[in-house]
Amino acid sequence: MAQAVPLFHPGTSVVHRVGAGTKLLVLLAAGIALAIWRSPWQIGLALALVLVGYAVARLPFRALVRQVVGLAWIAVPLLVIQWIFASWQTGVGVVGSFVSLVLLAGLVTLTTRTTAMVDIVVRMSGWLRRFGVDPERVGLMLALGIRSVHVVIGLAEEVREAQHARGLRASPRAFAVPLIVRSLRHADRLGEALTARGVDDGPPAR
């Protein structure tokens, strides 16, 4: 089983007290901004602001380290590829924006209860009913998506620890293959659990 990764750290900081809707809007705005502005100094500023957010939220340092370590397996190879086939500026822009957004999303989930975010999304998706879309299912997708990110991080840590215990050398393929297999198994179990509870691809109940 994957190690449990905390989704929410209770606190009374300013960041914790900001509403879930505001945080989601900030995350959306950051995603749009980082899709446009990707120069090294802009990426550096974005990362600095995110780190300030973690400090203001008074989150445990290990929570930040855990996310950075988990991202390194994707970010470092991506940076090398971009550096080789494009330029270092492109690499910094692409990888820096990716890391900044993931860390910002982590800050949001660590300081906001999942139920609060799901409630906001369900309310905002109410207008989709006229097109046959069930807002409750949209909220369920969000909750599962948030949880899945942390589950995959936990699975990655399990694979890395297993490699170290067996004395295996660091290899992208040796790491990726068992991680993908474990992730697919988790997805199968999750799908079976949802089906058993009556959540399927049929039309929403009237």
Sequence and secondary structure as in RCSB ss.txt:
>XXXX:A:sequence
MAQAVPLFHPGTSVVHRVGAGTKLLVLLAAGIALAIWRSPWQIGLALALVLVGYAVARLPFRALVRQVVGLAWIA
VPLLVIQWIFASWQTGVGVVGSFVSLVLLAGLVTLTTRTTAMVDIVVRMSGWLRRFGVDPERVGLMLALGIRSVH
VVIGLAEEVREAQHARGLRASPRAFAVPLIVRSLRHADRLGEALTARGVDDGPPAR
>XXXX:A:secstr
      S     SHHHHS HHHHHHHHHHHHHHHHH   HHHHHHHHHHHHHHHHHTT  HHHHHHHHHHHHHHH
HHHHHHHHHHT HHHHHHHHHHHHHHHHHHHHHHHHS HHHHHHHHHHHTGGGGGGT  HHHHHHHHHHHHHHHH
HHHHHHHHHHHHHHHTT    HHHHHHHHHHHHHHHHHHHHHHHHHTT  SS    
